[in-house]
Amino acid sequence: MRRVVSFGLGLLMLSCSVRKKSGVENVGYEEADRYVSMISSESLKENLSVLASDEYEGRETAMPGQKKAAKYIASYFDSIGLLPGNKGSYEQSFPVVIKDPSKVKVQVGGSSIHFLEDFFYIGSFSDTNLIDIPMVYLNYGVVGEGYSDYEGFDVKGKVVVIKEGVPSGVELKGDWNNWRKKVAVAEEHGAIGLFTIKKDFKERAERIKYYVQNPRMELHNKGTQKKITSIPNFFISEEAAQGSFGIQDVNASKVLERLISLDLEINQVLSSENILGFIEGSDKKDEIVVITAHYDHLGYDAGEICNGADDDGSGTVAVLELAKAFSVAKANGHGPRRSILFMTVSGEEKGLLGSQYYTENPIYPLEKTVVDLNIDMIGRIDPNHEDNNYVYLIGSDKISSDLHAINEQVNKDRVKLNLDYTYNDESDPNRFYYRSDHYNFAKNDIPVIFYFSGTHDDYHKPTDDVDKIDFEKIEKTTKLVFYTAWEVANRKSSLNRINNK
């Protein structure tokens, strides 16, 4: 046995000397072959059939289905022997603010007017409650050279109502067709709200329906958020202006007879979770290899559950398989030299929020983070390919040439997928490099690879279901990620940086 090991080391040293230029060391692939075999289509399907089932309600960020998925993943990490990745916990909780535009109530003269039927709003402002506030109608609400719609009217503490556009024959400075300009002037005069009569109201209301059905979400940092000073800014239909507001003559400024009440409670603070499982390294344990996928999805679309089997259930179950394989290797005495963090993140669909939060509040120092291997949508064949023996690689050569060479070499020696770099091109209009969780690591000068299979007709639709997944394809791609992670986690030298070799 000892002679076999010596011979193997000799081959390894030869391999290192031959490939020194590319930075590939080829560390212990005989051992890696033993554990990569644990990655199987059957196991991938078993986990995905749970996470992408209707029971998980589309795993929308901060909603019950996402919470249920978080518990499933944390339980899985625990069952395979991964350490909790966050100071004794598998969860890294982060606060989010959901901005739901439908949570606004407006009453004029004691009667309610209706969102998207009579009014909508634009802008960012604080939640507030205004009761029985006087209103003033001020024509266009502009101030020009020797001209002011505000002249003769005290609007302090009142709500201003104006019409869209600008008066003819008046010299104006600045872009008065920009609603922000009119909001700023109203606020300067002491107004506490602005309503604008919009000519194409129905067409614009129809265009913003998507944002109503899919409320905006962003990270919430208590104590650090900038104070919002903009006053509420609404648009109303001409019918609402004439009927509810009582403005019959839009050319005559006047104090309106009716009072208005606003109930603005659009900002709701919720929480979401990244799930972190950890394997401690044996040698360079302070250096961290990160493997990520997002486990959240869209939730519902017009009442139908979007199960997100490919996006990104496929990447999530790949991370579970990788964690299992490395965990068994560790238990058998073949653990990695560097530590590995297996992290499934949420909030990707809302703007890469989970990975943003982690990189802004890292559990492990970013300067010690060696790489992020990110897996997002690897379970389908896109229209550009005829078979499943391919994967798109994005970002592998942007920060470290070593990483690119490693991935190429292990694929050539072990997996033999067709590596497609179409979307790695800076000029590609899809800009996928900026659209998944690896990007928050890349922004911090951490080498990344984004493994991706492309989009398809079921992308972001309720039809992205398990029965359409190609599990053999997920298995192949997961094995490529495994070999790349094995090399990076076990190599003696660090990955080079292109700008700092």
C-alpha positions in Angstrom: 0.0 0.0 0.0 2.8 2.4 0.8 4.4 1.9 -2.6 1.1 2.6 -4.3 0.8 5.9 -2.4 4.4 6.9 -3.3 3.8 6.2 -7.0 0.6 8.2 -6.9 2.4 11.2 -5.3 5.0 10.9 -8.0 2.4 11.2 -10.7 0.8 14.1 -8.8 4.2 16.0 -8.7 4.6 15.4 -12.4 1.2 16.6 -13.1 1.8 19.8 -11.1 5.0 20.5 -12.9 3.4 20.0 -16.3 0.4 22.2 -15.6 2.1 24.8 -13.4 1.4 27.5 -15.9 -2.3 27.1 -15.7 -2.4 26.8 -11.9 -4.0 23.3 -11.9 -2.6 21.0 -9.2 -4.9 17.9 -9.6 -5.1 17.0 -5.9 -6.3 13.5 -4.9 -8.7 12.7 -7.7 -8.7 9.0 -6.9 -10.3 9.9 -3.6 -12.6 12.4 -5.3 -13.9 9.6 -7.6 -15.0 7.6 -4.6 -17.3 10.4 -3.3 -18.6 11.9 -6.5 -20.3 8.6 -7.2 -22.7 9.5 -4.3 -24.2 12.2 -6.4 -27.1 10.5 -8.1 -30.2 11.4 -10.2 -32.4 9.4 -7.8 -31.3 11.4 -4.7 -31.6 14.7 -6.6 -35.1 13.8 -7.7 -36.1 12.7 -4.2 -35.2 16.1 -2.7 -36.6 18.2 -5.6 -39.9 16.3 -5.5 -40.3 17.7 -2.0 -39.0 21.2 -2.4 -40.8 21.9 -5.6 -44.1 20.4 -4.5 -47.3 22.4 -4.1 -46.9 22.0 -0.3 -44.1 24.6 -0.4 -46.3 27.2 -2.2 -43.6 28.4 -4.6 -41.1 29.2 -1.8 -41.7 33.0 -2.1 -39.2 35.1 -0.1 -40.3 35.7 3.6 -43.5 33.7 3.0 -44.6 30.4 4.7 -43.4 28.2 1.8 -39.9 29.7 2.0 -39.8 29.1 5.7 -40.8 25.5 5.2 -38.1 25.0 2.7 -35.5 26.6 5.0 -36.4 24.1 7.7 -36.2 21.2 5.2 -32.7 22.2 4.1 -31.5 22.9 7.6 -32.8 19.5 8.7 -31.0 17.8 5.8 -27.7 19.5 6.6 -28.0 18.3 10.2 -28.9 14.7 9.1 -25.7 14.4 7.0 -23.5 15.8 9.7 -22.7 19.3 8.5 -22.0 21.8 11.3 -24.3 24.8 11.7 -22.7 27.6 9.7 -23.7 30.5 11.8 -22.5 30.3 15.4 -24.5 27.2 16.3 -27.4 27.9 13.9 -28.0 26.8 10.4 -29.9 30.1 9.7 -28.7 33.5 9.0 -31.9 35.6 9.3 -32.1 39.0 7.6 -34.9 41.6 7.7 -36.7 42.7 4.5 -39.2 45.4 3.8 -42.0 44.4 1.5 -43.6 47.4 -0.2 -47.2 46.5 -1.1 -48.9 49.2 -3.2 -52.3 47.8 -2.7 -52.2 48.6 1.1 -53.2 52.3 0.5 -56.6 53.6 1.4 -57.9 57.0 0.2 -61.2 58.6 1.2 -62.4 61.9 -0.3 -65.4 63.5 1.3 -66.0 60.4 3.4 -66.2 58.1 0.4 -63.5 55.6 -0.7 -61.8 55.7 -4.1 -60.2 52.6 -5.4 -56.6 51.7 -6.2 -55.9 51.2 -10.0 -59.5 52.1 -10.7 -59.3 55.7 -9.5 -55.7 56.2 -8.4 -52.2 54.9 -8.2 -49.0 56.3 -6.8 -45.3 56.6 -7.6 -42.4 57.3 -5.4 -41.0 56.3 -2.1 -42.4 57.7 1.1 -42.9 56.8 4.7 -46.1 55.1 6.1 -48.4 57.7 7.5 -52.0 58.4 8.4 -53.7 61.7 7.4 -57.3 62.4 8.4 -59.6 65.0 7.0 -56.9 67.2 5.3 -58.0 70.3 3.3 -57.2 70.2 -0.4 -56.2 73.0 -2.8 -56.4 72.7 -6.6 -53.6 74.6 -8.3 -53.9 74.2 -12.1 -50.5 72.8 -13.2 -48.6 73.3 -9.9 -45.7 75.1 -11.6 -43.5 78.1 -10.8 -41.9 80.1 -13.6 -40.5 83.5 -14.4 -43.0 85.9 -13.0 -45.6 83.1 -12.8 -46.7 80.8 -9.9 -49.7 78.6 -9.6 -49.1 78.8 -5.8 -49.5 82.5 -5.7 -52.4 83.5 -3.4 -52.8 80.1 -1.9 -51.5 78.8 1.5 -50.9 75.1 1.0 -49.0 74.4 4.2 -50.3 71.3 5.9 -52.7 70.7 3.0 -52.9 68.3 0.0 -52.3 69.9 -3.4 -54.2 68.7 -6.5 -52.8 69.6 -10.0 -53.1 68.5 -13.6 -50.5 66.9 -15.8 -48.4 69.0 -18.1 -47.3 72.6 -18.2 -49.0 75.9 -19.1 -48.4 77.4 -22.6 -46.6 80.7 -23.0 -44.9 80.5 -19.6 -41.1 80.6 -19.2 -40.1 77.6 -17.1 -36.7 76.4 -15.8 -36.2 72.7 -15.3 -38.1 69.6 -16.5 -41.7 70.3 -15.2 -43.0 67.2 -17.0 -41.0 65.2 -14.5 -43.3 64.4 -11.5 -40.4 64.6 -9.1 -40.0 68.3 -9.9 -43.7 69.0 -9.0 -43.5 66.9 -5.9 -40.4 68.9 -4.7 -42.0 72.2 -5.3 -45.2 71.2 -3.5 -43.1 70.0 -0.6 -41.1 73.3 -0.6 -44.4 75.2 -0.2 -45.4 73.1 2.8 -47.8 70.6 1.2 -48.1 67.2 2.8 -49.4 65.3 -0.3 -49.8 65.7 -4.1 -52.4 64.4 -6.5 -52.0 64.8 -10.3 -54.9 64.4 -12.8 -53.5 62.0 -15.4 -54.8 61.9 -19.0 -53.7 58.4 -19.9 -54.6 57.0 -16.5 -56.1 53.7 -17.6 -53.2 52.8 -19.8 -50.6 53.6 -17.1 -52.6 51.7 -14.4 -52.7 48.7 -16.6 -48.9 48.8 -17.0 -48.2 48.8 -13.3 -50.5 45.9 -12.4 -47.5 43.5 -12.4 -45.9 45.5 -9.6 -49.1 45.4 -7.6 -49.3 41.6 -7.9 -45.6 41.2 -7.1 -44.8 43.6 -4.3 -41.3 45.0 -4.2 -38.9 43.8 -1.5 -35.6 45.2 -0.3 -33.2 44.7 2.6 -34.2 46.5 5.8 -31.3 47.8 7.9 -32.7 49.2 11.2 -31.0 52.4 12.3 -29.1 52.9 9.0 -31.9 53.6 6.5 -32.0 57.1 5.1 -35.0 59.1 6.3 -37.6 59.3 3.6 -38.6 63.0 3.1 -40.7 62.8 0.0 -44.4 63.6 0.4 -47.0 61.0 -0.9 -47.4 61.4 -4.7 -50.6 60.1 -6.3 -52.1 60.1 -9.8 -55.9 60.1 -10.3 -58.2 59.6 -13.3 -60.1 62.5 -14.8 -63.3 60.8 -13.8 -62.2 60.7 -10.1 -61.1 64.4 -10.3 -64.5 65.5 -11.5 -66.6 63.2 -9.4 -64.9 62.4 -6.1 -62.7 65.5 -5.9 -65.3 67.9 -7.3 -63.1 69.6 -9.8 -65.3 70.7 -12.6 -63.2 73.5 -14.1 -59.6 72.3 -14.4 -58.5 75.8 -15.5 -59.5 77.5 -12.3 -57.4 77.1 -9.1 -59.4 77.0 -5.9 -59.7 75.6 -2.4 -61.7 72.4 -2.7 -64.7 71.8 -0.6 -64.0 68.2 0.3 -61.5 66.8 2.8 -59.2 63.9 2.1 -57.9 61.1 4.3 -55.0 58.8 3.5 -54.0 55.6 5.2 -50.5 54.6 4.0 -49.2 51.4 5.4 -47.3 50.0 2.5 -44.0 49.0 4.3 -44.1 45.8 6.2 -40.9 44.4 7.8 -40.5 40.7 7.5 -37.6 38.2 7.8 -36.0 35.7 5.5 -33.2 33.2 5.9 -30.0 32.0 4.3 -29.3 28.4 5.3 -25.6 27.6 6.1 -24.0 24.2 6.5 -20.2 24.0 7.3 -17.4 21.6 6.9 -14.2 22.6 8.7 -11.0 22.2 6.8 -8.1 20.2 8.1 -5.2 22.5 7.2 -6.1 25.9 5.8 -9.4 25.9 7.7 -9.6 29.7 7.9 -9.9 29.8 4.1 -13.4 29.3 2.9 -14.8 27.7 -0.3 -18.5 28.8 -0.7 -21.0 26.9 -2.7 -24.4 28.6 -3.3 -27.8 28.3 -4.8 -31.0 30.2 -4.1 -33.9 28.2 -2.8 -36.6 30.9 -3.0 -38.9 31.4 -5.9 -41.9 33.4 -7.0 -44.7 32.0 -4.9 -48.0 32.4 -6.8 -48.9 33.9 -10.2 -52.5 34.8 -10.6 -53.5 32.2 -8.1 -51.3 29.4 -9.5 -48.3 28.0 -7.6 -45.0 28.6 -9.3 -43.0 25.6 -8.0 -39.7 26.7 -9.5 -38.4 23.2 -10.1 -35.6 24.5 -12.3 -35.4 28.0 -10.9 -33.7 27.3 -8.6 -34.8 24.0 -7.1 -32.3 22.3 -9.4 -29.4 24.3 -8.0 -30.6 23.8 -4.4 -30.7 20.0 -4.6 -27.3 20.1 -6.3 -25.9 21.9 -3.2 -27.6 19.2 -1.0 -25.9 16.5 -3.0 -22.5 18.2 -2.9 -22.8 18.7 0.9 -23.6 15.0 1.3 -20.6 13.9 -0.8 -18.1 16.2 1.0 -19.6 15.2 4.4 -19.0 11.5 3.8 -15.5 12.3 2.6 -14.9 14.2 5.8 -16.3 11.3 7.9 -14.0 8.9 6.1 -10.9 10.9 6.9 -10.7 12.6 3.5 -12.0 16.0 4.5 -11.0 19.1 2.6 -7.9 21.2 3.5 -9.9 24.4 3.3 -13.3 24.8 4.9 -16.4 24.6 2.8 -19.6 26.6 3.4 -22.7 25.2 1.7 -25.2 28.1 1.6 -28.7 28.2 0.1 -29.8 31.8 0.0 -33.2 33.4 -0.3 -34.3 36.7 -1.7 -32.6 36.1 -5.1 -35.9 36.6 -6.9 -36.4 39.9 -5.1 -33.0 41.3 -6.1 -30.2 39.0 -4.9 -31.1 40.0 -1.3 -29.8 37.0 0.6 -26.4 37.0 -1.0 -26.2 40.7 -0.6 -26.9 40.5 3.1 -24.3 37.7 3.6 -21.6 39.6 1.8 -22.4 42.8 3.8 -22.6 40.8 7.0 -20.3 37.8 6.4 -20.1 35.0 8.9 -16.7 34.2 7.6 -14.3 37.0 6.5 -14.6 37.8 2.8 -10.8 38.3 2.6 -10.5 34.6 3.5 -13.2 33.5 1.0 -11.4 31.7 -1.8 -14.3 31.2 -4.3 -18.0 31.1 -4.8 -19.4 28.4 -7.0 -23.0 29.3 -7.7 -25.6 27.0 -9.2 -28.8 28.4 -10.7 -31.1 26.6 -13.2 -29.2 23.5 -14.3 -32.1 21.1 -14.9 -33.4 21.8 -18.4 -32.2 21.9 -22.0 -32.5 25.3 -23.6 -33.5 26.0 -27.3 -29.8 26.5 -28.2 -28.8 22.8 -27.5 -30.0 19.5 -28.8 -28.8 17.3 -25.9 -28.2 17.6 -22.2 -24.4 17.3 -22.3 -23.6 21.0 -21.8 -23.5 23.7 -19.2 -23.1 27.5 -19.5 -20.1 28.8 -17.5 -20.2 32.5 -16.5 -17.5 34.5 -14.7 -14.9 31.8 -14.4 -12.2 33.8 -16.1 -13.1 37.3 -14.8 -11.2 37.4 -11.5 -9.0 34.3 -11.5 -7.4 32.5 -14.5 -6.5 29.6 -12.1 -10.2 29.0 -11.5 -11.0 28.9 -15.1 -8.2 26.5 -15.8 -9.2 24.2 -13.0 -12.8 23.9 -14.2 -11.7 23.3 -17.7 -9.2 20.6 -16.7 -11.4 18.6 -14.3 -14.2 18.7 -16.9 -11.8 17.4 -19.6 -10.4 14.7 -17.3 -13.6 13.6 -15.4 -17.0 14.9 -16.6 -16.6 15.8 -20.3 -19.5 18.3 -20.6 -19.5 20.7 -23.4 -18.6 24.0 -21.8 -20.5 26.9 -23.4 -19.2 30.4 -22.7 -21.9 32.3 -24.8 -23.2 34.2 -21.8 -19.8 35.0 -20.4 -19.3 37.5 -23.2 -19.4 41.1 -21.8 -21.5 42.2 -24.8 -24.2 39.6 -24.2 -27.5 41.5 -23.8 -28.8 39.0 -21.2 -26.2 40.1 -18.7 -26.6 36.9 -16.7 -23.3 37.6 -14.9 -25.1 40.3 -12.9 -28.3 38.3 -12.3 -27.5 35.6 -9.8 -26.0 35.4 -6.4 -22.4 34.9 -7.4 -22.4 38.6 -8.4 -22.4 39.8 -4.8 -19.2 37.8 -4.2 -17.6 39.0 -7.5 -18.3 42.6 -6.4 -16.0 41.8 -3.5 -13.2 40.5 -5.8 -13.9 36.9 -4.9 -13.5 34.5 -7.9 -16.8 33.0 -9.0 -18.3 30.5 -11.4 -22.0 30.6 -12.3 -23.2 27.2 -13.6 -26.3 27.6 -15.7 -28.3 25.8 -18.4 -30.2 28.7 -19.9 -33.8 29.7 -19.9 -36.8 28.0 -21.4 -40.6 28.5 -22.1 -41.4 27.6 -18.4 -39.1 30.2 -16.9 -40.9 32.1 -14.2 -44.2 30.4 -14.9 -46.4 28.0 -13.0 -45.3 25.3 -15.5 -41.7 25.0 -14.1 -42.4 21.6 -12.6 -40.5 18.5 -11.5 -41.8 16.3 -14.3 -39.9 18.5 -16.9 -36.5 18.2 -15.1 -33.6 16.3 -16.7 -32.0 14.8 -13.6 -29.2 13.2 -15.6 -28.3 16.7 -16.6 -28.3 18.0 -13.0 -26.2 15.0 -12.0 -23.5 15.7 -14.6 -23.3 19.4 -13.7 -23.2 18.7 -10.0 -20.3 16.4 -10.5 -18.4 19.1 -12.4 -19.0 21.5 -9.5 -17.8 18.7 -7.1 -14.5 18.2 -8.9 -13.9 21.9 -9.1 -14.6 22.4 -5.5 -12.4 19.4 -4.5 -9.5 20.9 -6.4 -9.9 24.4 -5.0 -10.5 23.1 -1.4 -7.5 20.8 -1.4 -4.8 22.6 -3.5 -1.7 23.9 -1.8 -1.7 27.4 -3.4 -4.3 30.0 -3.4 -6.2 31.0 -6.5 -4.4 33.8 -8.4 -6.1 37.1 -9.1 -5.9 38.4 -12.6 -5.1 42.0 -11.4 -2.8 40.8 -8.6 -0.9 37.7 -9.7 
